[in-house]
Amino acid sequence: MSLRLSPIEAEGGRLAPLLAVGLLGIASVPLAGSLETVSPRLLLVGVAGLAALAAVVLAGLLRPVLLALFVVALTYNRQYYDFDWLHGDLGGRGLYWCPADVCLVGLLLLWPIERALRLPAPPRPTRGGPVLWLLPLIAVGLLSAASSTEPLGSTVEIVRYLKLALLLLYLQYNLDARGLTIIVAALAAVILLQTPISVLQAAFASGQNGLSQIFQSSEPAELARRAAGTLGHPNYLAPYLLLITPPFIAVALGLRGSWIGRAAALVALSGTLTICLTQSRGPIALLLVTTLVLIALMTARRALRALRAVGLIVAGAVLLVAVVAPLAPAIEKRLSGDFGASVDFRAAYNDAATRMWESSPILGVGPNNFGLEIRHYSPDLYVLMALDALSSNESRNKVHLRSTAPVHNVYLLVLSELGLLGLIGFVLFLLRGLVLAWRASAASSQVTGLFALGLFCGIIAEYVQQLIDYSLLWDPLLFTFTLLMGVMHAIVATQEAHP
């Protein structure tokens, strides 16, 4: 089973590039007057960019290129706060845009143009898409924002929910077999990209530096030898890879010997190595357990023979011991060195989040308001010091990072900000993604089914990880999860349309 490509009329295929080039020409008119103030280097980059864009448009590849760039750009964890003129200075709670937003806007603008030039339109799923499962969360968010003590910053957070809804709607009506292949290939490319960057960060002790300083060792610190990739922090990178690495493990195990299986094995090894380089304890342990669960499920579904499954487990155990033994002192230090402080740190945040929820149990203190309200609920000096250090304008305006210090438990974070109703809406949305992945794993296509089964295991691992983490509410992971949710819905919808 595979998704069907949307039919493209010959006339529309000729008109689309001409129309796009015409729009580029019109846009160049107002830009011509400002060229005097542009540096030669910037002008050269701009001309090269326009030439590349024109080539992509003329080749009829604008949509696949934008889709691939969107997946990759999600991992560039930078936020640009250029909207203070609209709502004033809200600090890290203000409205921002990310590089991935540019690609999403491009896809949304291209959507009506393609529909105007294509006949017939691609078949639409007979059932409502996953966006319907996001609506309760949006509704509760609006109610919570309206009742909060600072509704403006809370309303800004609703914009993120609306972007998720737009992404799901776009995928529901536009995703085809080509798009599915592009998304999976882009995810593989992202994993492969993180590995060499992570190796350099660990080797040069530059994990807490930016990519421009990757060869410059930083002062001795906890993050210096830990890989952060392009996501800026080990505890963002590891959970992100924990979600998307298991699908490639499943394909590698199920299609061993084929070129697809070998390619998936390379990606899976790359993702596993990078998770280990982050030295994030939870994701490393969860990836090991997830792999064992995945092998058990594949054996139960007869995608793996029982004897081969046992052999894989034994071989994996031997390999793990061989790798871990030389690194035992470093691993022991990582596991026990700051473990007590880490537990105390999280316990203080959990206590503050619980107190915050108790003050407003139904609707919470308002989305995006945890960092604003925590001072009233936490007596812990370390928590307040961390909050002050991360809420500076330097992080926002110079490093372009949305820095905050929330509770390290995504469910407590949602509960404190959106109350019990918000947590119910959030959990329903998460469960819908899990159900879609399980149903998609029954696809008749072996590759699609294995990928979905691996994603099902990755999602479960991610939900467990979020008990000690909040990265699921961070843009790279939240939008990637939503993207994969749309992919799984497209697979399920195609199964129902063509059983």
N, C-alpha and C positions, 0 to 999 in steps of 0.2 A: 504494500500500500504506500502511495506517495501522494503528496498534495499536487493538484493540477495547476499548471501554469495558466495565468489569466490570458485569454486570447487578445492579441494585439492586431488591430486592423492596419493594413498597409498604409492607408492614407494618413491615419493618425501617427504612425511611426515616422512618416516623412515630415509631418507638420510640427511635431513636438520639438525636435532639435532646432528647426527654423524659428519657432516661437521663442524658445529659450535664448537663442543667440540674439534675437531682436530685443528681448528684454535686457540682456546684457549691454547691448548698444545704447538703449535708452538710459540705462543707469549710469553709463559712462559720461553722459553730458554734464550732470551736476558735479561729477568728480573732477572734471577737467579744470575747473576754476580753482581748485584747491591744490593743484600739483606744485605750485611755487613754494609752498611751505613744507613739502614733504622731502625728507632726506633721500639721497640717491639709493641708499641701501634698501630703505623701506619701499621706495618706488619700484626697484628691481624685484623685490619679493612680491609686491602687489601685481606686477605685470606677469610674473611667472605663475602666480596663483590663478589669475584670470585666464591665462593660456591653458593651464591644466583643466580648469573648469570648462572652458569652451571645448576642449578635446573630449572630455567626459560626456558633455551634452551631445556633441555631434555623434559620438559612438553609441548614444542611447543607453548609457550606463549610469545616469545620474541617480536613479533610485537605489540600485544596489550599492553604489559607492557611498551614498549618504547613510544607508542602513549599516554598512560595515563600519564606517567612521563613527556612527553613533555608539555601537557596541564598544569599540576601542576607546573612544573619548570618555566613556563612563568611568574608566579606570584612572583618568587624570584628575585627581582629587583636588580641584581648585575651584574657588567660588569668588566671583567678582561683584562687589557691592557698588553698583553704579546707579542706584535708585534712591539715594538719600534726598534728592530733589523732589521726589514724589511723596515720601512719608516722613522725612526728617531722619536724624541720626538715631537708629535703633540698635547700633552696635552689631553684634553677631546675630541678632534676631531679625535683622532687616532683610529686605528682598534682594536676591542675588541671581546671577545667571552662571551657568557652567558651559564649558566648551561643547558638551554633548547637547545642550539646548539648541545650539545653532543647527546641528544636524536634524534634530527633531522638528524644529520650525521649518527647515527645508523640506522634509518629508510631508509635513502637513500642508504646506503651500503647493507642493507638487501633486497632491492627492486630487483636488478638484480639476486641475489642468489635465491630468491623465484621464479622469472620468469624462471630461468634455470631449476628448479626442479618441476614446476607445469605445467600441461597440462590439459585442455586448459587454456589460459590466461583469466582473468575476462573480461567481455564485456566492451568496451570503449564507452564513450558518443559520440553520433553522431555529436555534435556541439562542437566548440571550447570552452575551459574552460575559467574561469575568468582571467587566466593569460594573455590572449590577451588584457584585459582592463588595465593591468598594464604596458604593453609595451610602450605606449605613455609617461608615466611618467618616465620610465627608459631612453627613448631616449632623452627627454628634459633634464633630469638630467645629462646625458653625455655631451650634448651640453653646458649646463650651467657651468659644471665643467671645460670644456675645455676653456671657455671664461673668467673664473674667475681669480682674481689676485692671488689666492692660490689654484691651482687645485688639489694638492695632498690630502689635507684633504677633499676636495669635492668628489674626486673619492672614498675615503673610504666610504662615505655615500652611494654610489651606490651599495656597497656590501650588505647593508641591503635590498635594493630593489631586488637584485638577490636572496637573501635568501627567500624573500616573494614569488618570482616566483617559486623557487624550492619547497616550501611548497605547493603551489597551484597545481603544476604539480604532486607532489606525491599524493595528495588527489584525483585529477582527475582520476588517473589510479589505485588507490589502495583502496579507501574508499568503504567499504561494510557495510552491516547491523550491523555486529559485531563492526566495527570501529565506526560507528555512535553512537551506544549504549555506547561504551567506552568513547567517547568524551563528551557526555552529562553527564554521570556518573562522569567523572573527573571534569567537570565544577561544578557539584553539590558539590563534595567533596571540591573543592577550596572555594566555598562560605561558606560551613560549617566550614572549617578550619579558615577562617578569623574572624569569630565571637568570639570565646573564646580568641583569641589573641587580638582582638580589645577591648573586655571587660576589659582585664587585663591592656592594655595600658591606657584606660580611667580611670580605678580605681586607678592605681598607678602613674598616671601622667608621663608615660614613653613613650608617643607617638613619641617623637623625638629621642628616644634611639634605639639602635639595639635590635634584638630579644634576644641576650645574656644578656641584661640589662633590661629585661621587668619588673622585680620586683624592679628596682631602680628608685626612683622618680628623675626627672630632675628639674633643676631650673625653677621657674615660667616663662612660655613663652607661646606664642599663640598655639604652637603645643603640649604642654605637655599633655593636657587632650583630645586631638583629636586622634582618632584611625588612625593608618597607616597600620595595618596588616603586611603582608610580602612584600608589595610594597614600603615601606619606606617613604611614604608621604600621608597625607589625600587626597590631590588633585590628586593623582594617583589612590588610592584605590576606592574612590567614583565614578569617571567616569567609572572605570573598572566594578564595580558592577552594575552601571546604564545600561550597555549594556547587561549583562547576567542574571540579576534578573527578568526582565519582562517575558522572556520565561517560567520561572517556575511559575510566577503568573498566566499566561494564562492557563497552564496545571492544576494548582490547582483549578482555577475557573471552567474550562470546564469539569474536571473529578472528581468533588467533590464526596466523598463517596467511591471511589475506592482506592486501596492501592497506585496506582501511583499518584492519586490526593493528598492523604494525605502526601506522601513523598515530592511531589512538594511543597505543602503548607509549610512544615517544611523548605525547602530550601529557599522559597520565604520570609518567616518571618525572617530567618537568614540574608539574603541579605539586607532586608529592615532595620533591626536593625543595621547592620554594617554601612550602608550608613548614618543613623542618628548619629551613634557614631563618624563618621568623622567630623561632624558639617560643612560639605561643603554645603553652602547655595544653590548653583545652582542645584546640583544633587538631594538634598532632595526635592526641589520644582518640579523639572522635573519628579522625580519618582511619585509624587502625580498626576501630570497632565497625565503622561503616563498611570497610572493605570486607570484613568477615561476614557481616549481615548480607551484603550484596552477593557474596559467593554462595551463601546459604539459599537465598532467594533464587538465584540462577540455577542452582542444583535442583531445587524444588520444581522449577519450571522446565527442567530438562534442557536448559541452555548450556549446562555443564554436566559432565558425568561425575558421579560421586567420587570415583577413584581419582579423577583429575583434580577435583576440588580439594581433596585431602592432600594431594601432592602439592598443590599451590600453597596451601596453608603451611605445610612443613617447609617448603622452599622459602616462603616468605619469612618464616620464623628464623631460619638459619641466616638469611640475608640480614634480617634485623639485628641479630646478635653480632654478626660480623661487622656491621656498621656502628653499632652502639658501643661495643667493647672499647675501642680506642678513645671514644669520646665520653666514657663513663664519668670522669671527674668533672668535666664541664657540664654534663647533664645533671649530675647530682647537685652542683652549685646552683644551676638554674631552677631545679625543682624545689630546693630547700632554702636557698639563699635569701630570697625576699618573699617567701610564701606567706609567712606570718603577717608581714606588713601589708601584703596584697589582700589577705582576708580581712584584716582590720579596716583597711581603706574601703573595701566594698561594703562591709557591715555598717560603717558610718553612713554611707550613701543610702543603703537600703532602709536604715532607720529613718533618715530624713524623708525619703520617698513615702514611707508608710505614714508618717505624721502628716505629710502634705495631703495624701489621699483621704485620711480621716477628717481633714478640715473641709473637704468637699467631695464626698464619696460618690455622687452620681455623675457629675460632669467634670470633676477635677478643677485644677487651677487655670486651665486654658492651654491649648497647644502652644509649644515653643516657649512656655513660661517657667520651666523647671529651674533654669539657671537664674531667673529673675526672683523666684520665690524661695529658693533653698536657704537663703540667709535667715529667714524667719523660722526655719525648722531644724537647722543643724548647729549644734554647739561645738562641733569638731573643728578645731583651728586648721588642721591640715586640709580639710575639705574647702574651707573658705580661702586659704592660701592658693590652692590649686585653681579655684574659680577665678580669683583675681589675676593669676598669671596667664590664664587662657582667654580671658575676656578683654585683653588689651586690644587697642585699635591697630597695633603693629601687626598682629597676626592677620587681621582682617584686610588691612590696606596695603601691606608690604608683601607678606607671604601669600596672601589671597587664600586663607584657610578659614573656614567656619569653625572656630575653636570654641569648645564649651567643656564643661565637666559634669555630665549627667550621671545618674545612677547606672551602675554596670549591670543592669538587668532590664532588657527591653520591655518586658511585661510590666515591671514595676514603674518604668518610665511612662509608659502609656497610661497605666492606672492612675498615676499621680497627676498627669496633665489632662487626661480625658475622662477620668473617673471609670466607674464600673461599666457604663454604657459604651464608652470608647474602647475599653479592653475587649468587650464582647464583639464589637464591630471589627476590631483589629484581628482577633482570633478567628472569626468567621472568614475573613479575607485570606488569612494564612492557611486555614484548613481547605479552602477551595483550591488553592494552589497544589496542596498535597493530593487531593482527590483527582484533580486533572492529570497530574503526573502518573498516578497509579492507573487511571483509565487509559492514558496514552501508552502505557507500557504493554498493553495488550494489542498493540498495532500489529498488523500482519507483516509489515516490513521488519526484518530482523534488526537492521541498523536503528530504525526509529524506536522500536520496542526496547532494545537494550539501552539506548540513550535515555529514554524516559524512565526506565527502571533505575538506572544509576542516579538520575536526577531525583527520583522519589527518595532514595536513600540519602542523597545529599541534603534534601530539604529537611528530612527528619533530624539529621546531624546538626543542621543550621538552627533549627528550633531549640534543640538542647543547648547548643553553644550560647544562644541568646539569654540563657539563664544567668550567665556571668558576663554579658556583653550587651552593647547597644548598637552595634554596627549595622544591624538590619534597618535602622532608621536613617542611616547615612546614605547619601545619594548613590555612590557606586554599587552598593549591595542592594539597596531598595529598588532601584530602577532595573538592575540586572534580574532580580527575582521577578519583578513585574513583567519584564520582557519574556522571560522563560515561561511565565504563566500564560501569556498570550500565545506562545509557541505551542504549548501543550493543548490549549483550547483549540487551536487550529487543527492539530492532529486528531483530536477527539471528534471535532465537527466533521472532518473528512471521513472518518471511520463510520459515523452515523449516516452520512450522505451516500457512501459507497461501501456498504458492509461486505 
